[in-house]
Amino acid sequence: MAALSELSQRTLEGVRSLEQSWLELCMD
């Protein structure tokens, strides 16, 4: 179970960083 929560945590972080770079691209 711990591995699953760690995986979802990393996925969330990845999505957030992706969103951030996407926002920066749109703001240009």
mmCIF file as Biopython writes it, N, C-alpha, C and O atoms, coordinates in Angstrom:
data_model
#
loop_
_atom_site.group_PDB
_atom_site.id
_atom_site.type_symbol
_atom_site.label_atom_id
_atom_site.label_alt_id
_atom_site.label_comp_id
_atom_site.label_asym_id
_atom_site.label_entity_id
_atom_site.label_seq_id
_atom_site.pdbx_PDB_ins_code
_atom_site.Cartn_x
_atom_site.Cartn_y
_atom_site.Cartn_z
_atom_site.occupancy
_atom_site.B_iso_or_equiv
_atom_site.auth_seq_id
_atom_site.auth_asym_id
_atom_site.pdbx_PDB_model_num
ATOM 1   N N  . MET A ? 1  ? 0.830 -1.208 0.000   1.0 0.0 1  A 1 
ATOM 2   C CA . MET A ? 1  ? 0.000 0.000  0.000   1.0 0.0 1  A 1 
ATOM 3   C C  . MET A ? 1  ? 0.866 1.261  0.000   1.0 0.0 1  A 1 
ATOM 4   O O  . MET A ? 1  ? 0.520 2.262  -0.627  1.0 0.0 1  A 1 
ATOM 5   N N  . ALA A ? 2  ? 1.982 1.202  0.702   1.0 0.0 2  A 1 
ATOM 6   C CA . ALA A ? 2  ? 2.859 2.378  0.778   1.0 0.0 2  A 1 
ATOM 7   C C  . ALA A ? 2  ? 3.381 2.758  -0.601  1.0 0.0 2  A 1 
ATOM 8   O O  . ALA A ? 2  ? 3.492 3.937  -0.935  1.0 0.0 2  A 1 
ATOM 9   N N  . ALA A ? 3  ? 3.700 1.736  -1.396  1.0 0.0 3  A 1 
ATOM 10  C CA . ALA A ? 3  ? 4.218 2.005  -2.741  1.0 0.0 3  A 1 
ATOM 11  C C  . ALA A ? 3  ? 3.157 2.715  -3.576  1.0 0.0 3  A 1 
ATOM 12  O O  . ALA A ? 3  ? 3.475 3.594  -4.377  1.0 0.0 3  A 1 
ATOM 13  N N  . LEU A ? 4  ? 1.908 2.333  -3.386  1.0 0.0 4  A 1 
ATOM 14  C CA . LEU A ? 4  ? 0.820 2.934  -4.156  1.0 0.0 4  A 1 
ATOM 15  C C  . LEU A ? 4  ? 0.664 4.409  -3.806  1.0 0.0 4  A 1 
ATOM 16  O O  . LEU A ? 4  ? 0.516 5.249  -4.694  1.0 0.0 4  A 1 
ATOM 17  N N  . SER A ? 5  ? 0.698 4.722  -2.523  1.0 0.0 5  A 1 
ATOM 18  C CA . SER A ? 5  ? 0.552 6.122  -2.121  1.0 0.0 5  A 1 
ATOM 19  C C  . SER A ? 5  ? 1.738 6.949  -2.597  1.0 0.0 5  A 1 
ATOM 20  O O  . SER A ? 5  ? 1.583 8.112  -2.969  1.0 0.0 5  A 1 
ATOM 21  N N  . GLU A ? 6  ? 2.930 6.341  -2.584  1.0 0.0 6  A 1 
ATOM 22  C CA . GLU A ? 6  ? 4.109 7.055  -3.072  1.0 0.0 6  A 1 
ATOM 23  C C  . GLU A ? 6  ? 3.982 7.322  -4.566  1.0 0.0 6  A 1 
ATOM 24  O O  . GLU A ? 6  ? 4.357 8.388  -5.054  1.0 0.0 6  A 1 
ATOM 25  N N  . LEU A ? 7  ? 3.449 6.339  -5.282  1.0 0.0 7  A 1 
ATOM 26  C CA . LEU A ? 7  ? 3.271 6.493  -6.728  1.0 0.0 7  A 1 
ATOM 27  C C  . LEU A ? 7  ? 2.270 7.607  -7.027  1.0 0.0 7  A 1 
ATOM 28  O O  . LEU A ? 7  ? 2.510 8.439  -7.902  1.0 0.0 7  A 1 
ATOM 29  N N  . SER A ? 8  ? 1.159 7.626  -6.309  1.0 0.0 8  A 1 
ATOM 30  C CA . SER A ? 8  ? 0.158 8.670  -6.545  1.0 0.0 8  A 1 
ATOM 31  C C  . SER A ? 8  ? 0.716 10.042 -6.180  1.0 0.0 8  A 1 
ATOM 32  O O  . SER A ? 8  ? 0.401 11.043 -6.822  1.0 0.0 8  A 1 
ATOM 33  N N  . GLN A ? 9  ? 1.552 10.074 -5.134  1.0 0.0 9  A 1 
ATOM 34  C CA . GLN A ? 9  ? 2.181 11.335 -4.741  1.0 0.0 9  A 1 
ATOM 35  C C  . GLN A ? 9  ? 3.062 11.854 -5.867  1.0 0.0 9  A 1 
ATOM 36  O O  . GLN A ? 9  ? 3.004 13.031 -6.222  1.0 0.0 9  A 1 
ATOM 37  N N  . ARG A ? 10 ? 3.879 10.964 -6.426  1.0 0.0 10 A 1 
ATOM 38  C CA . ARG A ? 10 ? 4.770 11.375 -7.518  1.0 0.0 10 A 1 
ATOM 39  C C  . ARG A ? 10 ? 3.974 11.787 -8.747  1.0 0.0 10 A 1 
ATOM 40  O O  . ARG A ? 10 ? 4.347 12.725 -9.451  1.0 0.0 10 A 1 
ATOM 41  N N  . THR A ? 11 ? 2.878 11.082 -9.000  1.0 0.0 11 A 1 
ATOM 42  C CA . THR A ? 11 ? 2.037 11.431 -10.147 1.0 0.0 11 A 1 
ATOM 43  C C  . THR A ? 11 ? 1.456 12.826 -9.974  1.0 0.0 11 A 1 
ATOM 44  O O  . THR A ? 11 ? 1.424 13.614 -10.919 1.0 0.0 11 A 1 
ATOM 45  N N  . LEU A ? 12 ? 0.992 13.131 -8.751  1.0 0.0 12 A 1 
ATOM 46  C CA . LEU A ? 12 ? 0.452 14.460 -8.476  1.0 0.0 12 A 1 
ATOM 47  C C  . LEU A ? 12 ? 1.510 15.526 -8.699  1.0 0.0 12 A 1 
ATOM 48  O O  . LEU A ? 12 ? 1.237 16.561 -9.307  1.0 0.0 12 A 1 
ATOM 49  N N  . GLU A ? 13 ? 2.725 15.275 -8.205  1.0 0.0 13 A 1 
ATOM 50  C CA . GLU A ? 13 ? 3.804 16.244 -8.383  1.0 0.0 13 A 1 
ATOM 51  C C  . GLU A ? 13 ? 4.110 16.442 -9.858  1.0 0.0 13 A 1 
ATOM 52  O O  . GLU A ? 13 ? 4.343 17.565 -10.305 1.0 0.0 13 A 1 
ATOM 53  N N  . GLY A ? 14 ? 4.111 15.352 -10.608 1.0 0.0 14 A 1 
ATOM 54  C CA . GLY A ? 14 ? 4.386 15.433 -12.038 1.0 0.0 14 A 1 
ATOM 55  C C  . GLY A ? 14 ? 3.327 16.251 -12.755 1.0 0.0 14 A 1 
ATOM 56  O O  . GLY A ? 14 ? 3.639 17.072 -13.617 1.0 0.0 14 A 1 
ATOM 57  N N  . VAL A ? 15 ? 2.069 16.019 -12.390 1.0 0.0 15 A 1 
ATOM 58  C CA . VAL A ? 15 ? 0.970 16.761 -13.016 1.0 0.0 15 A 1 
ATOM 59  C C  . VAL A ? 15 ? 1.086 18.245 -12.702 1.0 0.0 15 A 1 
ATOM 60  O O  . VAL A ? 15 ? 0.853 19.092 -13.564 1.0 0.0 15 A 1 
ATOM 61  N N  . ARG A ? 16 ? 1.449 18.553 -11.455 1.0 0.0 16 A 1 
ATOM 62  C CA . ARG A ? 16 ? 1.558 19.963 -11.065 1.0 0.0 16 A 1 
ATOM 63  C C  . ARG A ? 16 ? 2.667 20.660 -11.826 1.0 0.0 16 A 1 
ATOM 64  O O  . ARG A ? 16 ? 2.487 21.778 -12.309 1.0 0.0 16 A 1 
ATOM 65  N N  . SER A ? 17 ? 3.816 20.004 -11.936 1.0 0.0 17 A 1 
ATOM 66  C CA . SER A ? 17 ? 4.929 20.626 -12.657 1.0 0.0 17 A 1 
ATOM 67  C C  . SER A ? 17 ? 4.583 20.775 -14.135 1.0 0.0 17 A 1 
ATOM 68  O O  . SER A ? 17 ? 4.970 21.748 -14.782 1.0 0.0 17 A 1 
ATOM 69  N N  . LEU A ? 18 ? 3.843 19.788 -14.663 1.0 0.0 18 A 1 
ATOM 70  C CA . LEU A ? 18 ? 3.417 19.867 -16.058 1.0 0.0 18 A 1 
ATOM 71  C C  . LEU A ? 18 ? 2.462 21.044 -16.248 1.0 0.0 18 A 1 
ATOM 72  O O  . LEU A ? 18 ? 2.581 21.803 -17.210 1.0 0.0 18 A 1 
ATOM 73  N N  . GLU A ? 19 ? 1.514 21.185 -15.322 1.0 0.0 19 A 1 
ATOM 74  C CA . GLU A ? 19 ? 0.578 22.309 -15.373 1.0 0.0 19 A 1 
ATOM 75  C C  . GLU A ? 19 ? 1.326 23.631 -15.312 1.0 0.0 19 A 1 
ATOM 76  O O  . GLU A ? 19 ? 1.001 24.572 -16.036 1.0 0.0 19 A 1 
ATOM 77  N N  . GLN A ? 20 ? 2.330 23.697 -14.443 1.0 0.0 20 A 1 
ATOM 78  C CA . GLN A ? 20 ? 3.093 24.928 -14.271 1.0 0.0 20 A 1 
ATOM 79  C C  . GLN A ? 20 ? 3.790 25.317 -15.564 1.0 0.0 20 A 1 
ATOM 80  O O  . GLN A ? 20 ? 3.698 26.467 -15.994 1.0 0.0 20 A 1 
ATOM 81  N N  . SER A ? 21 ? 4.484 24.375 -16.188 1.0 0.0 21 A 1 
ATOM 82  C CA . SER A ? 21 ? 5.195 24.675 -17.431 1.0 0.0 21 A 1 
ATOM 83  C C  . SER A ? 21 ? 4.199 25.009 -18.541 1.0 0.0 21 A 1 
ATOM 84  O O  . SER A ? 21 ? 4.488 25.843 -19.400 1.0 0.0 21 A 1 
ATOM 85  N N  . TRP A ? 22 ? 3.026 24.366 -18.532 1.0 0.0 22 A 1 
ATOM 86  C CA . TRP A ? 22 ? 2.006 24.660 -19.538 1.0 0.0 22 A 1 
ATOM 87  C C  . TRP A ? 22 ? 1.495 26.088 -19.362 1.0 0.0 22 A 1 
ATOM 88  O O  . TRP A ? 22 ? 1.299 26.809 -20.340 1.0 0.0 22 A 1 
ATOM 89  N N  . LEU A ? 23 ? 1.279 26.494 -18.096 1.0 0.0 23 A 1 
ATOM 90  C CA . LEU A ? 23 ? 0.827 27.856 -17.821 1.0 0.0 23 A 1 
ATOM 91  C C  . LEU A ? 23 ? 1.871 28.863 -18.281 1.0 0.0 23 A 1 
ATOM 92  O O  . LEU A ? 23 ? 1.534 29.887 -18.875 1.0 0.0 23 A 1 
ATOM 93  N N  . GLU A ? 24 ? 3.146 28.569 -18.003 1.0 0.0 24 A 1 
ATOM 94  C CA . GLU A ? 24 ? 4.216 29.475 -18.412 1.0 0.0 24 A 1 
ATOM 95  C C  . GLU A ? 24 ? 4.255 29.600 -19.930 1.0 0.0 24 A 1 
ATOM 96  O O  . GLU A ? 24 ? 4.499 30.681 -20.466 1.0 0.0 24 A 1 
ATOM 97  N N  . LEU A ? 25 ? 4.013 28.487 -20.618 1.0 0.0 25 A 1 
ATOM 98  C CA . LEU A ? 25 ? 3.988 28.526 -22.081 1.0 0.0 25 A 1 
ATOM 99  C C  . LEU A ? 25 ? 2.847 29.411 -22.572 1.0 0.0 25 A 1 
ATOM 100 O O  . LEU A ? 25 ? 3.021 30.203 -23.498 1.0 0.0 25 A 1 
ATOM 101 N N  . CYS A ? 26 ? 1.679 29.272 -21.944 1.0 0.0 26 A 1 
ATOM 102 C CA . CYS A ? 26 ? 0.514 30.045 -22.374 1.0 0.0 26 A 1 
ATOM 103 C C  . CYS A ? 26 ? 0.693 31.528 -22.083 1.0 0.0 26 A 1 
ATOM 104 O O  . CYS A ? 26 ? 0.166 32.371 -22.809 1.0 0.0 26 A 1 
ATOM 105 N N  . MET A ? 27 ? 1.435 31.852 -21.024 1.0 0.0 27 A 1 
ATOM 106 C CA . MET A ? 27 ? 1.593 33.253 -20.643 1.0 0.0 27 A 1 
ATOM 107 C C  . MET A ? 27 ? 2.546 33.985 -21.574 1.0 0.0 27 A 1 
ATOM 108 O O  . MET A ? 27 ? 2.514 35.213 -21.653 1.0 0.0 27 A 1 
ATOM 109 N N  . ASP A ? 28 ? 3.391 33.248 -22.277 1.0 0.0 28 A 1 
ATOM 110 C CA . ASP A ? 28 ? 4.368 33.908 -23.148 1.0 0.0 28 A 1 
ATOM 111 C C  . ASP A ? 28 ? 3.688 34.702 -24.246 1.0 0.0 28 A 1 
ATOM 112 O O  . ASP A ? 28 ? 4.362 35.321 -25.069 1.0 0.0 28 A 1 
#
